[in-house]
Amino acid sequence: MRRTSAFDQKMEYTTLERSVLNWMGSHTHIPNLPQQLTVSQPFERKLTGVGSYTKLKVPTDAQPINTCGIQTPIIGPWIKDAPGIQDDGGSLLFLSEAGYIDTLEIYAIGYSFDESTTVFRLHD
């Protein structure tokens, strides 16, 4: 019988990450961003204590984002009324030079960040 390891398990987005990415896909109006977000998968997450960096992978057949004229990183929503995220928070989405979403950063303005929070409001 084959043993499974942590590498065999598919990483999932947290509720907060998925909500932030959905917000970006519907509010930023960047061509190809919603399509990349739909097919993206998280594969590495680093928690800093006051935020997180989540590395994303996108299939190579996805259309790249034309980065000419786009401010990067892409500024995402503010995060309000979230227990565990002190003094509210923010989000940024970084792109690779090739035009693919690469890293999602979510951070607290204060000194504590709970990535597992499921209660929050997102706004401009």
Phi and psi in degrees as a GROMACS rama.xvg file:
@    title "Ramachandran Plot"
@    xaxis  label "Phi"
@    yaxis  label "Psi"
@TYPE xy
-79.5049  133.508  ARG-2
-86.4455  144.28  ARG-3
-98.6053  151.288  THR-4
-124.833  175.715  SER-5
-60.4246  -29.67  ALA-6
-71.583  -21.3553  PHE-7
-81.2854  -17.4918  ASP-8
-89.5113  135.274  GLN-9
-76.6013  127.773  LYS-10
-77.0207  142.21  MET-11
-115.196  154.995  GLU-12
-70.6338  146.027  TYR-13
-73.6489  165.713  THR-14
-58.8328  -41.6851  THR-15
-65.2955  -47.0086  LEU-16
-59.0262  -48.4977  GLU-17
-60.8217  -42.2564  ARG-18
-65.4339  -42.4775  SER-19
-62.8638  -45.3002  VAL-20
-65.4447  -41.1013  LEU-21
-61.0344  -41.7711  ASN-22
-60.4552  -46.8397  TRP-23
-60.4527  -41.4714  MET-24
-64.0382  -31.0677  GLY-25
-99.2443  -13.0722  SER-26
-111.857  -16.9867  HIS-27
-92.2371  -22.2503  THR-28
56.085  44.5233  HIS-29
-101.87  120.335  ILE-30
-55.2386  136.841  PRO-31
75.5915  -10.4912  ASN-32
-65.0484  -48.7541  LEU-33
-58.6682  -38.6394  PRO-34
-65.7263  -42.4244  GLN-35
-64.6488  -40.5391  GLN-36
-62.8991  -36.6982  LEU-37
-63.49  -37.6567  THR-38
-100.675  -1.49107  VAL-39
-73.9653  156.388  SER-40
-137.383  139.483  GLN-41
-76.5121  144.62  PRO-42
-132.983  -8.73442  PHE-43
-156.107  137.396  GLU-44
-132.878  128.846  ARG-45
-116.832  121.448  LYS-46
-95.1305  132.903  LEU-47
-105.464  -7.7967  THR-48
98.7599  -32.5166  GLY-49
-120.376  12.5493  VAL-50
171.658  -166.033  GLY-51
-150.081  152.072  SER-52
-119.709  122.268  TYR-53
-117.223  118.673  THR-54
-78.7466  139.496  LYS-55
-120.144  147.155  LEU-56
-122.045  144.283  LYS-57
-128.307  136.42  VAL-58
-56.6296  144.475  PRO-59
-67.0833  -15.4099  THR-60
-87.7849  0.182162  ASP-61
-73.1994  146.694  ALA-62
-71.7033  131.566  GLN-63
-70.8317  161.71  PRO-64
-90.9812  131.437  ILE-65
-75.9126  109.995  ASN-66
-82.1062  -4.56843  THR-67
-65.604  124.684  CYS-68
81.1452  3.18887  GLY-69
-103.648  128.949  ILE-70
-72.291  125.085  GLN-71
-122.697  143.078  THR-72
-67.7299  161.322  PRO-73
-76.0107  126.612  ILE-74
-83.3993  124.444  ILE-75
-95.9031  -165.208  GLY-76
-75.2174  158.077  PRO-77
-79.584  147.469  TRP-78
-111.06  119.398  ILE-79
-123.064  159.435  LYS-80
54.0507  41.5055  ASP-81
-110.375  109.708  ALA-82
-57.9893  132.335  PRO-83
95.6378  -10.7351  GLY-84
-114.73  100.977  ILE-85
-69.6327  131.077  GLN-86
61.2201  30.9285  ASP-87
70.7104  -175.681  ASP-88
-158.71  -177.368  GLY-89
-145.348  179.431  GLY-90
-150.562  148.471  SER-91
-138.243  144.158  LEU-92
-121.796  118.51  LEU-93
-94.8691  144.883  PHE-94
-110.86  150.887  LEU-95
-77.579  165.588  SER-96
-61.74  -25.7261  GLU-97
-81.0912  -4.90581  ALA-98
93.1652  26.8106  GLY-99
-116.912  144.693  TYR-100
-62.1707  139.929  ILE-101
-126.474  -49.4802  ASP-102
-143.99  132.578  THR-103
-103.337  124.663  LEU-104
-109.524  129.381  GLU-105
-125.763  134.607  ILE-106
-143.398  154.847  TYR-107
-93.2857  147.597  ALA-108
-74.4425  -34.2929  ILE-109
-88.5228  -152.101  GLY-110
-105.189  9.57089  TYR-111
-140.298  145.307  SER-112
-144.422  122.151  PHE-113
-112.644  105.908  ASP-114
-67.1024  -15.2511  GLU-115
-91.3658  3.57864  SER-116
-60.9261  140.147  THR-117
-120.742  2.75104  THR-118
-116.218  118.265  VAL-119
-171.215  166.383  PHE-120
-124.525  141.657  ARG-121
-112.104  138.496  LEU-122
-155.777  166.077  HIS-123
